[in-house]
Amino acid sequence: QTRRCTKERTAYAPSSSDDEDPSKEIGVTYKSTRSAKPVGPEDMGATAVYELDTEKEKDAQAIFERSQKIQEELRGKEDDKIYRGINNYQKYVKPKDTSMGNASSGMVRKGPIRAPEHLRATVRWDYQPDICKDYKETGFCGFGDSCKFLHDRSDYKHGWQIERELDEGRYGVNDEENYEVSSDEEDMPFKCFICRSSFKNPVVTKCRHYFCESCALQHYRKSQRCYVCDKQTNGVFNPAKELMAKLEKHKGEEE
């Protein structure tokens, strides 16, 4: 009775426009499958296929396999002038079965590799440091090599320390100096070996000994060998740019 009243009210309801066409009314109908089985896979999706990648019949592996089949059919025949697609041109030289020759193997081939169908990738973000606290603080761990935590004594900064340095503008300023490995060869003298005074226009020999330019030239008139190690210089004295930069830096720090 309720449905009948609704139909009667709909039938006698005043229309807003006399030009409305009854054929434009939208009607939706559903057809039953006449089955009591639930919609979807019967195994509740346990063997679902990963559907985000290219379909198996359309991916690069399937295109290549179809091309191989067509090449086998056309081998030894004359060109029939039939276009079979950009990937199916007749090849007169058979490529070797290698990765560069486009082997038909799924994992050994040049180009896109077919993704696994039944693999569901899961990602876990691990924010736990998992560092052995005893070893980090004391350098000793009672578990020894069987400890499941990382034995690492390197120092690192906490988040609040990095934020404080960012606010003060000190973050990353001295990183190059902190990670720079010093060497004995880079130890440069601050005095000339000959005059025993501060450098004036320093020069360096091939054996990495530093002198004043005037002192080196005066010694070269007497002997062509190095004043320190007595090796042959061959008259080669290069400007010591690294030493001059170091002297300027040292002078600025003193001021």
Backbone as CSV, one residue per row, in Angstrom:
resi,resn,N_x,N_y,N_z,CA_x,CA_y,CA_z,C_x,C_y,C_z
1,GLN,0.814,-1.201,0.000,0.000,0.000,0.000,0.860,1.269,0.000
2,THR,1.965,1.188,0.683,2.866,2.348,0.704,3.413,2.614,-0.681
3,ARG,3.794,1.538,-1.392,4.315,1.714,-2.734,3.253,2.292,-3.662
4,ARG,2.017,1.885,-3.490,0.960,2.393,-4.361,0.723,3.877,-4.109
5,CYS,0.748,4.268,-2.848,0.554,5.688,-2.541,1.678,6.520,-3.111
6,THR,2.861,5.972,-3.070,4.012,6.716,-3.621,3.852,6.891,-5.114
7,LYS,3.389,5.850,-5.782,3.188,5.964,-7.220,2.113,6.982,-7.538
8,GLU,1.033,6.981,-6.722,-0.032,7.945,-6.998,0.446,9.370,-6.790
9,ARG,1.247,9.615,-5.732,1.754,10.959,-5.507,2.711,11.366,-6.614
10,THR,3.473,10.407,-7.088,4.393,10.729,-8.176,3.632,11.019,-9.458
11,ALA,2.532,10.296,-9.674,1.779,10.493,-10.909,1.083,11.842,-10.927
12,TYR,0.541,12.288,-9.767,-0.204,13.544,-9.745,0.640,14.746,-9.306
13,ALA,1.949,14.536,-9.156,2.793,15.672,-8.775,2.898,16.639,-9.929
14,PRO,2.805,17.918,-9.644,2.881,18.910,-10.731,4.274,18.960,-11.327
15,SER,4.369,18.946,-12.613,5.659,18.988,-13.304,6.110,20.427,-13.460
16,SER,7.395,20.626,-13.341,7.944,21.984,-13.470,8.029,22.424,-14.913
17,SER,8.031,21.492,-15.833,8.141,21.840,-17.247,7.318,20.854,-18.047
18,ASP,6.647,21.352,-19.024,5.821,20.484,-19.869,6.632,19.798,-20.953
19,ASP,7.937,20.227,-21.118,8.747,19.677,-22.206,9.573,18.477,-21.786
20,GLU,9.383,17.951,-20.547,10.179,16.826,-20.094,9.812,15.577,-20.891
21,ASP,10.868,14.834,-21.278,10.679,13.624,-22.074,10.767,12.414,-21.147
22,PRO,9.717,11.587,-21.109,9.775,10.404,-20.219,10.883,9.440,-20.584
23,SER,11.349,9.446,-21.836,12.393,8.503,-22.256,13.756,8.833,-21.666
24,LYS,13.934,10.065,-21.123,15.213,10.474,-20.562,15.370,10.067,-19.100
25,GLU,14.343,9.492,-18.520,14.447,9.087,-17.135,15.431,7.920,-16.993
26,ILE,16.232,7.948,-15.927,17.280,6.945,-15.705,16.716,5.805,-14.870
27,GLY,16.931,4.596,-15.343,16.505,3.419,-14.601,17.653,2.437,-14.483
28,VAL,17.891,1.881,-13.306,18.976,0.943,-13.058,18.392,-0.388,-12.624
29,THR,18.818,-1.450,-13.288,18.340,-2.796,-12.954,19.543,-3.706,-12.746
30,TYR,19.410,-4.688,-11.870,20.466,-5.644,-11.573,19.934,-7.047,-11.845
31,LYS,20.771,-7.853,-12.497,20.394,-9.214,-12.816,21.109,-10.160,-11.874
32,SER,20.393,-11.045,-11.264,20.963,-11.984,-10.314,21.661,-13.119,-11.037
33,THR,22.726,-13.645,-10.424,23.438,-14.792,-11.002,22.777,-16.114,-10.636
34,ARG,21.780,-16.107,-9.779,21.061,-17.305,-9.346,22.003,-18.299,-8.660
35,SER,23.012,-17.742,-7.950,23.978,-18.598,-7.264,24.154,-18.091,-5.834
36,ALA,24.347,-19.030,-4.914,24.536,-18.675,-3.514,26.006,-18.455,-3.161
37,LYS,26.910,-18.628,-4.125,28.333,-18.448,-3.837,28.649,-16.960,-3.658
38,PRO,29.609,-16.630,-2.798,29.977,-15.222,-2.611,30.700,-14.670,-3.831
39,VAL,30.573,-13.372,-4.028,31.229,-12.725,-5.153,32.721,-12.618,-4.848
40,GLY,33.567,-12.949,-5.807,34.997,-12.902,-5.602,35.614,-14.285,-5.652
41,PRO,36.920,-14.370,-5.441,37.600,-15.680,-5.502,37.155,-16.589,-4.369
42,GLU,37.096,-17.890,-4.669,36.643,-18.864,-3.675,37.674,-19.096,-2.571
43,ASP,38.960,-18.779,-2.833,39.992,-18.990,-1.816,40.239,-17.737,-0.992
44,MET,39.302,-16.785,-1.026,39.390,-15.549,-0.242,40.628,-14.726,-0.602
45,GLY,41.088,-14.829,-1.832,42.216,-14.022,-2.291,43.571,-14.554,-1.908
46,ALA,43.653,-15.825,-1.476,44.953,-16.375,-1.079,45.888,-16.527,-2.266
47,THR,45.344,-16.739,-3.456,46.171,-16.876,-4.660,45.922,-15.707,-5.602
48,ALA,45.748,-14.519,-5.036,45.506,-13.345,-5.871,46.747,-12.997,-6.676
49,VAL,46.535,-12.422,-7.830,47.614,-12.045,-8.732,47.859,-10.545,-8.594
50,TYR,49.118,-10.162,-8.606,49.495,-8.748,-8.524,49.118,-8.071,-9.833
51,GLU,48.145,-7.160,-9.798,47.550,-6.601,-11.014,48.003,-5.182,-11.329
52,LEU,48.986,-4.649,-10.577,49.424,-3.277,-10.852,50.431,-3.201,-11.998
53,ASP,51.120,-4.309,-12.282,52.068,-4.315,-13.386,51.339,-4.571,-14.706
54,THR,52.109,-4.520,-15.776,51.543,-4.764,-17.104,51.009,-6.191,-17.200
55,GLU,49.924,-6.351,-17.927,49.332,-7.674,-18.073,50.317,-8.645,-18.718
56,LYS,50.183,-9.912,-18.329,51.134,-10.922,-18.781,51.117,-11.090,-20.293
57,GLU,49.962,-10.855,-20.932,49.870,-11.021,-22.377,50.367,-9.799,-23.142
58,LYS,50.667,-8.690,-22.414,51.044,-7.451,-23.098,52.415,-6.924,-22.689
59,ASP,53.112,-7.604,-21.788,54.391,-7.070,-21.325,55.492,-7.355,-22.334
60,ALA,56.694,-6.870,-22.032,57.815,-6.981,-22.964,58.201,-8.425,-23.210
61,GLN,58.065,-9.284,-22.206,58.410,-10.700,-22.372,57.473,-11.372,-23.369
62,ALA,56.168,-11.077,-23.266,55.214,-11.689,-24.199,55.431,-11.167,-25.619
63,ILE,55.717,-9.867,-25.756,55.977,-9.297,-27.089,57.198,-9.949,-27.720
64,PHE,58.244,-10.163,-26.915,59.464,-10.778,-27.446,59.225,-12.235,-27.831
65,GLU,58.460,-12.958,-27.030,58.195,-14.364,-27.356,57.369,-14.488,-28.633
66,ARG,56.398,-13.568,-28.805,55.636,-13.592,-30.070,56.539,-13.260,-31.249
67,SER,57.455,-12.327,-31.046,58.388,-11.986,-32.118,59.281,-13.173,-32.467
68,GLN,59.728,-13.909,-31.453,60.543,-15.096,-31.722,59.768,-16.144,-32.528
69,LYS,58.498,-16.328,-32.178,57.676,-17.311,-32.894,57.490,-16.912,-34.346
70,ILE,57.272,-15.622,-34.592,57.100,-15.143,-35.973,58.406,-15.274,-36.742
71,GLN,59.544,-15.017,-36.098,60.828,-15.148,-36.772,61.102,-16.592,-37.179
72,GLU,60.687,-17.550,-36.334,60.852,-18.955,-36.693,60.001,-19.316,-37.905
73,GLU,58.790,-18.733,-37.996,57.920,-19.033,-39.141,58.443,-18.402,-40.430
74,LEU,59.080,-17.220,-40.313,59.556,-16.519,-41.512,60.960,-16.921,-41.920
75,ARG,61.662,-17.698,-41.107,63.047,-18.029,-41.427,63.108,-18.898,-42.688
76,GLY,63.937,-18.461,-43.634,64.124,-19.188,-44.878,63.117,-18.837,-45.954
77,LYS,62.174,-17.941,-45.689,61.164,-17.556,-46.675,61.471,-16.172,-47.216
78,GLU,60.925,-15.879,-48.365,61.101,-14.559,-48.959,60.184,-13.548,-48.283
79,ASP,60.533,-12.292,-48.423,59.756,-11.225,-47.804,58.406,-11.117,-48.513
80,ASP,57.317,-11.276,-47.745,55.980,-11.238,-48.341,55.352,-9.846,-48.276
81,LYS,56.113,-8.833,-47.852,55.658,-7.431,-47.821,54.441,-7.234,-46.920
82,ILE,54.354,-8.002,-45.865,53.243,-7.863,-44.916,53.787,-7.241,-43.631
83,TYR,53.137,-6.182,-43.199,53.567,-5.500,-41.969,52.976,-6.214,-40.762
84,ARG,53.825,-6.664,-39.865,53.403,-7.418,-38.682,53.677,-6.673,-37.372
85,GLY,53.955,-5.403,-37.429,54.222,-4.631,-36.227,55.688,-4.244,-36.126
86,ILE,55.946,-3.263,-35.261,57.301,-2.727,-35.160,58.279,-3.737,-34.567
87,ASN,57.783,-4.690,-33.797,58.664,-5.667,-33.157,58.814,-6.949,-33.951
88,ASN,58.155,-7.055,-35.091,58.115,-8.330,-35.820,58.697,-8.224,-37.217
89,TYR,59.641,-7.283,-37.403,60.317,-7.234,-38.697,61.173,-8.496,-38.870
90,GLN,61.281,-8.954,-40.097,62.043,-10.171,-40.365,63.527,-9.927,-40.125
91,LYS,64.141,-10.822,-39.349,65.574,-10.728,-39.064,66.294,-11.823,-39.834
92,TYR,67.343,-11.410,-40.535,68.082,-12.359,-41.358,69.279,-12.947,-40.619
93,VAL,69.650,-12.353,-39.462,70.736,-12.880,-38.643,70.143,-13.246,-37.287
94,LYS,70.291,-14.509,-36.898,69.732,-14.960,-35.632,70.647,-14.521,-34.495
95,PRO,70.123,-13.789,-33.515,70.987,-13.354,-32.400,71.347,-14.525,-31.497
96,LYS,72.485,-14.372,-30.833,72.921,-15.421,-29.914,72.048,-15.428,-28.672
97,ASP,72.011,-16.579,-28.030,71.170,-16.730,-26.838,71.922,-16.195,-25.619
98,THR,72.130,-14.875,-25.601,72.786,-14.205,-24.489,71.922,-13.038,-24.038
99,SER,72.353,-12.369,-22.990,71.580,-11.226,-22.502,71.566,-10.104,-23.522
100,MET,72.676,-9.908,-24.257,72.703,-8.885,-25.292,71.950,-9.324,-26.536
101,GLY,71.773,-10.631,-26.718,71.034,-11.137,-27.864,69.572,-11.372,-27.552
102,ASN,69.087,-10.785,-26.450,67.682,-10.922,-26.060,67.290,-12.378,-25.880
103,ALA,67.927,-13.016,-24.918,67.565,-14.397,-24.610,66.134,-14.452,-24.094
104,SER,65.478,-15.554,-24.343,64.065,-15.678,-23.979,63.862,-16.016,-22.517
105,SER,64.937,-16.223,-21.781,64.798,-16.517,-20.364,64.193,-15.321,-19.638
106,GLY,63.432,-15.593,-18.607,62.725,-14.515,-17.915,63.641,-13.567,-17.173
107,MET,64.764,-14.071,-16.629,65.638,-13.240,-15.810,66.939,-12.876,-16.506
108,VAL,67.239,-13.481,-17.653,68.479,-13.179,-18.379,68.096,-12.652,-19.747
109,ARG,67.853,-11.366,-19.823,67.499,-10.779,-21.100,67.699,-9.283,-21.022
110,LYS,67.858,-8.672,-22.164,68.009,-7.234,-22.254,66.630,-6.588,-22.331
111,GLY,66.400,-5.626,-21.476,65.107,-4.951,-21.471,64.331,-5.226,-20.200
112,PRO,63.051,-4.831,-20.175,62.241,-5.021,-18.955,62.062,-6.499,-18.625
113,ILE,62.133,-6.800,-17.339,61.961,-8.174,-16.859,60.567,-8.310,-16.261
114,ARG,59.926,-9.420,-16.541,58.577,-9.648,-16.048,58.580,-9.764,-14.521
115,ALA,57.700,-9.004,-13.907,57.615,-9.008,-12.451,56.900,-10.268,-11.971
116,PRO,57.224,-10.739,-10.775,56.525,-11.931,-10.253,55.057,-11.630,-9.987
117,GLU,54.205,-12.622,-10.265,52.758,-12.423,-10.150,52.255,-12.579,-8.722
118,HIS,52.861,-13.461,-7.980,52.328,-13.807,-6.656,53.216,-13.279,-5.527
119,LEU,53.898,-12.173,-5.771,54.771,-11.586,-4.753,54.128,-10.310,-4.221
120,ARG,53.959,-10.244,-2.932,53.406,-9.061,-2.289,54.511,-8.423,-1.452
121,ALA,54.973,-7.282,-1.871,56.073,-6.610,-1.176,55.531,-5.880,0.044
122,THR,56.216,-6.065,1.149,55.874,-5.361,2.382,57.079,-4.545,2.819
123,VAL,56.823,-3.374,3.358,57.886,-2.455,3.772,57.727,-2.162,5.255
124,ARG,58.818,-2.238,5.965,58.812,-1.908,7.392,59.882,-0.851,7.639
125,TRP,59.468,0.290,8.167,60.416,1.366,8.486,60.970,1.109,9.877
126,ASP,62.256,0.876,9.942,62.901,0.530,11.204,63.637,1.758,11.730
127,TYR,63.100,2.362,12.776,63.731,3.530,13.382,64.535,3.149,14.629
128,GLN,64.658,1.875,14.937,65.402,1.466,16.113,66.892,1.413,15.788
129,PRO,67.731,2.032,16.597,69.164,2.031,16.271,69.798,0.657,16.385
130,ASP,69.322,-0.176,17.354,69.856,-1.528,17.541,71.372,-1.518,17.692
131,ILE,71.887,-0.593,18.502,73.315,-0.504,18.788,73.555,-1.008,20.207
132,CYS,74.584,-1.816,20.395,74.909,-2.353,21.702,75.368,-1.209,22.605
133,LYS,74.595,-0.942,23.640,74.892,0.183,24.528,76.169,-0.058,25.324
134,ASP,76.368,-1.295,25.790,77.579,-1.593,26.556,78.837,-1.389,25.724
135,TYR,78.799,-1.881,24.483,79.985,-1.748,23.635,80.229,-0.293,23.246
136,LYS,79.170,0.463,23.032,79.326,1.859,22.635,79.930,2.689,23.759
137,GLU,79.523,2.417,25.002,79.982,3.235,26.116,81.305,2.751,26.697
138,THR,81.543,1.436,26.715,82.731,0.899,27.377,83.701,0.213,26.433
139,GLY,83.255,-0.175,25.226,84.122,-0.932,24.329,84.187,-2.403,24.649
140,PHE,83.319,-2.890,25.534,83.308,-4.317,25.914,81.867,-4.795,25.998
141,CYS,81.634,-6.017,25.529,80.307,-6.621,25.587,80.464,-8.058,26.040
142,GLY,79.690,-8.458,27.038,79.787,-9.804,27.566,79.341,-10.879,26.603
143,PHE,78.503,-10.534,25.628,78.031,-11.527,24.656,79.062,-11.800,23.564
144,GLY,79.988,-10.877,23.380,81.014,-11.074,22.360,80.443,-11.015,20.957
145,ASP,80.918,-11.921,20.097,80.456,-11.943,18.706,79.034,-12.450,18.566
146,SER,78.481,-13.079,19.600,77.112,-13.591,19.514,76.069,-12.524,19.852
147,CYS,76.500,-11.308,20.157,75.556,-10.225,20.457,74.759,-9.869,19.207
148,LYS,73.452,-9.735,19.357,72.598,-9.464,18.186,72.547,-7.992,17.838
149,PHE,73.109,-7.120,18.698,73.125,-5.696,18.415,74.451,-5.299,17.762
150,LEU,74.430,-4.160,17.113,75.596,-3.685,16.377,76.656,-3.168,17.334
151,HIS,77.891,-3.621,17.139,79.020,-3.132,17.928,79.647,-1.952,17.184
152,ASP,79.226,-0.761,17.547,79.677,0.459,16.883,79.908,1.530,17.939
153,ARG,81.088,2.132,17.918,81.427,3.159,18.894,81.479,4.543,18.255
154,SER,81.053,4.685,17.014,81.073,5.995,16.364,80.058,6.920,17.017
155,ASP,80.389,8.190,17.048,79.555,9.181,17.716,78.561,9.763,16.727
156,TYR,77.395,10.087,17.177,76.377,10.696,16.340,75.591,11.695,17.181
157,LYS,74.912,12.596,16.500,74.174,13.659,17.175,72.697,13.299,17.252
158,HIS,72.074,13.745,18.334,70.642,13.562,18.479,69.890,14.632,17.680
159,GLY,68.585,14.420,17.543,67.784,15.354,16.763,67.777,16.752,17.349
160,TRP,67.712,16.855,18.678,67.666,18.184,19.283,68.996,18.916,19.124
161,GLN,70.107,18.172,19.022,71.393,18.812,18.792,71.486,19.366,17.369
162,ILE,70.973,18.600,16.403,70.993,19.077,15.018,70.097,20.301,14.854
163,GLU,68.916,20.283,15.495,68.015,21.439,15.405,68.645,22.682,16.036
164,ARG,69.341,22.503,17.143,69.986,23.647,17.783,71.079,24.230,16.884
165,GLU,71.863,23.363,16.233,72.898,23.854,15.339,72.300,24.535,14.110
166,LEU,71.160,24.037,13.640,70.496,24.689,12.512,70.025,26.082,12.894
167,ASP,69.464,26.207,14.095,69.000,27.523,14.543,70.160,28.499,14.715
168,GLU,71.292,28.005,15.169,72.451,28.868,15.376,73.286,29.052,14.124
169,GLY,72.976,28.339,13.051,73.718,28.475,11.798,75.060,27.778,11.817
170,ARG,75.255,26.800,12.714,76.540,26.108,12.806,76.504,24.715,12.189
171,TYR,75.357,24.293,11.681,75.226,22.916,11.192,75.938,22.767,9.846
172,GLY,76.823,21.786,9.748,77.521,21.487,8.505,78.616,22.454,8.137
173,VAL,79.045,23.332,9.052,80.074,24.316,8.717,81.446,23.673,8.697
174,ASN,81.761,22.846,9.700,83.090,22.257,9.825,83.097,20.765,9.494
175,ASP,82.184,20.331,8.644,82.114,18.907,8.323,83.363,18.423,7.600
176,GLU,83.882,19.244,6.662,85.052,18.821,5.905,86.265,18.659,6.816
177,GLU,86.425,19.561,7.778,87.559,19.461,8.681,87.394,18.291,9.652
178,ASN,86.159,18.015,10.066,85.941,16.938,11.024,86.236,15.570,10.427
179,TYR,85.927,15.390,9.149,86.130,14.093,8.512,87.419,14.035,7.697
180,GLU,88.253,15.042,7.793,89.493,15.065,7.036,90.542,14.222,7.748
181,VAL,91.173,13.327,7.008,92.199,12.454,7.566,93.542,13.125,7.364
182,SER,94.209,13.455,8.450,95.494,14.126,8.366,96.580,13.135,7.998
183,SER,97.617,13.625,7.341,98.732,12.798,6.913,100.030,13.484,7.287
184,ASP,101.069,12.691,7.513,102.361,13.268,7.850,102.937,14.054,6.686
185,GLU,102.561,13.679,5.452,103.079,14.395,4.292,102.509,15.804,4.193
186,GLU,101.352,16.032,4.815,100.728,17.340,4.728,101.225,18.299,5.809
187,ASP,102.089,17.826,6.713,102.661,18.717,7.726,103.671,19.627,7.060
188,MET,103.371,20.899,7.016,104.229,21.865,6.333,104.953,22.729,7.362
189,PRO,106.228,23.045,7.119,106.977,23.867,8.075,106.550,25.336,8.007
190,PHE,106.823,26.051,9.097,106.534,27.485,9.150,107.795,28.330,9.016
191,LYS,108.956,27.689,8.953,110.221,28.400,8.814,111.010,27.801,7.652
192,CYS,111.817,28.617,7.032,112.668,28.163,5.939,113.823,27.338,6.501
193,PHE,114.186,26.239,5.812,115.264,25.382,6.288,116.636,26.039,6.160
194,ILE,116.769,27.011,5.262,118.069,27.610,5.008,118.308,28.829,5.907
195,CYS,117.375,29.814,5.856,117.566,31.044,6.630,116.972,30.980,8.023
196,ARG,116.216,29.908,8.324,115.614,29.703,9.640,114.692,30.855,10.056
197,SER,114.090,31.515,9.114,113.155,32.608,9.395,111.865,32.357,8.631
198,SER,110.905,33.247,8.798,109.608,33.076,8.140,109.767,33.085,6.626
199,PHE,108.842,32.381,5.952,108.922,32.254,4.504,108.653,33.589,3.812
200,LYS,109.390,33.812,2.736,109.169,34.939,1.845,109.089,34.384,0.433
201,ASN,107.893,34.444,-0.166,107.654,33.852,-1.492,108.089,32.379,-1.504
202,PRO,107.414,31.515,-0.729,107.883,30.126,-0.605,107.738,29.349,-1.907
203,VAL,108.708,28.435,-2.125,108.689,27.531,-3.271,108.892,26.120,-2.734
204,VAL,108.523,25.139,-3.554,108.628,23.744,-3.159,109.346,22.980,-4.256
205,THR,110.172,22.034,-3.855,110.905,21.200,-4.799,110.093,19.937,-5.111
206,LYS,110.630,19.116,-6.019,109.952,17.868,-6.359,109.973,16.877,-5.192
207,CYS,110.915,17.030,-4.279,110.984,16.160,-3.116,110.190,16.710,-1.945
208,ARG,109.335,17.712,-2.185,108.398,18.263,-1.211,109.105,18.934,-0.034
209,HIS,110.147,19.717,-0.311,110.795,20.527,0.712,110.609,21.999,0.350
210,TYR,110.360,22.808,1.368,109.958,24.195,1.168,111.099,25.125,1.559
211,PHE,111.294,26.171,0.710,112.319,27.184,0.957,111.788,28.542,0.520
212,CYS,112.460,29.595,0.989,112.203,30.915,0.411,112.720,30.931,-1.022
213,GLU,112.114,31.725,-1.860,112.537,31.768,-3.256,113.984,32.233,-3.386
214,SER,114.356,33.276,-2.660,115.723,33.795,-2.745,116.729,32.794,-2.178
215,CYS,116.359,32.127,-1.063,117.266,31.137,-0.481,117.476,29.959,-1.417
216,ALA,116.402,29.502,-2.073,116.524,28.376,-2.995,117.405,28.726,-4.189
217,LEU,117.281,29.940,-4.721,118.091,30.327,-5.880,119.560,30.494,-5.490
218,GLN,119.824,31.045,-4.321,121.213,31.195,-3.873,121.865,29.837,-3.657
219,HIS,121.112,28.885,-3.076,121.678,27.554,-2.876,121.862,26.826,-4.202
220,TYR,120.984,27.105,-5.183,121.084,26.439,-6.485,122.363,26.860,-7.223
221,ARG,122.847,28.087,-6.951,124.102,28.526,-7.578,125.289,27.715,-7.051
222,LYS,125.194,27.249,-5.816,126.273,26.463,-5.227,126.112,24.977,-5.540
223,SER,124.873,24.481,-5.437,124.619,23.060,-5.685,123.226,22.901,-6.262
224,GLN,123.080,21.988,-7.236,121.774,21.750,-7.854,120.946,20.732,-7.070
225,ARG,121.488,20.241,-5.976,120.775,19.268,-5.164,120.002,19.960,-4.043
226,CYS,119.001,19.208,-3.485,118.157,19.763,-2.427,118.999,19.997,-1.181
227,TYR,118.707,21.070,-0.467,119.451,21.431,0.743,119.185,20.438,1.880
228,VAL,117.996,19.803,1.895,117.616,18.930,2.994,117.994,17.480,2.718
229,CYS,117.516,16.926,1.597,117.687,15.489,1.334,118.766,15.194,0.301
230,ASP,119.363,16.220,-0.288,120.478,16.082,-1.239,120.050,15.360,-2.523
231,LYS,118.740,15.445,-2.877,118.277,14.874,-4.139,118.373,15.915,-5.247
232,GLN,118.429,15.438,-6.481,118.565,16.322,-7.634,117.262,17.093,-7.848
233,THR,117.345,18.418,-7.945,116.163,19.257,-8.145,115.925,19.582,-9.605
234,ASN,117.006,19.504,-10.450,116.903,19.849,-11.874,116.419,21.285,-12.079
235,GLY,116.615,22.103,-11.062,116.236,23.508,-11.190,114.747,23.763,-11.189
236,VAL,113.958,22.820,-10.670,112.500,22.965,-10.653,112.077,23.444,-9.270
237,PHE,111.545,24.663,-9.203,111.016,25.234,-7.964,109.621,25.782,-8.268
238,ASN,108.586,25.118,-7.731,107.201,25.530,-7.978,106.691,26.390,-6.827
239,PRO,105.785,27.320,-7.133,105.200,28.132,-6.045,104.427,27.244,-5.064
240,ALA,104.671,27.434,-3.791,104.031,26.626,-2.748,102.690,27.260,-2.387
241,LYS,101.660,26.985,-3.210,100.347,27.603,-2.984,99.691,27.066,-1.720
242,GLU,99.838,25.763,-1.476,99.231,25.176,-0.280,99.850,25.762,0.983
243,LEU,101.172,25.933,0.976,101.838,26.497,2.145,101.431,27.944,2.368
244,MET,101.298,28.700,1.275,100.880,30.099,1.418,99.470,30.196,1.977
245,ALA,98.583,29.309,1.538,97.222,29.320,2.069,97.215,28.948,3.551
246,LYS,98.040,27.970,3.923,98.113,27.574,5.328,98.684,28.680,6.188
247,LEU,99.692,29.397,5.684,100.262,30.513,6.433,99.254,31.633,6.608
248,GLU,98.480,31.908,5.559,97.457,32.947,5.663,96.392,32.553,6.684
249,LYS,96.009,31.289,6.699,95.009,30.825,7.665,95.546,30.915,9.092
250,HIS,96.811,30.519,9.264,97.416,30.574,10.594,97.551,32.016,11.076
251,LYS,97.890,32.909,10.159,98.011,34.319,10.502,96.671,34.904,10.907
252,GLY,95.576,34.500,10.176,94.251,34.988,10.518,93.780,34.484,11.871
253,GLU,94.131,33.229,12.232,93.745,32.697,13.534,94.452,33.428,14.673
254,GLU,95.714,33.811,14.453,96.452,34.540,15.489,95.864,35.926,15.712
255,GLU,95.416,36.558,14.608,94.843,37.900,14.750,93.476,37.843,15.429
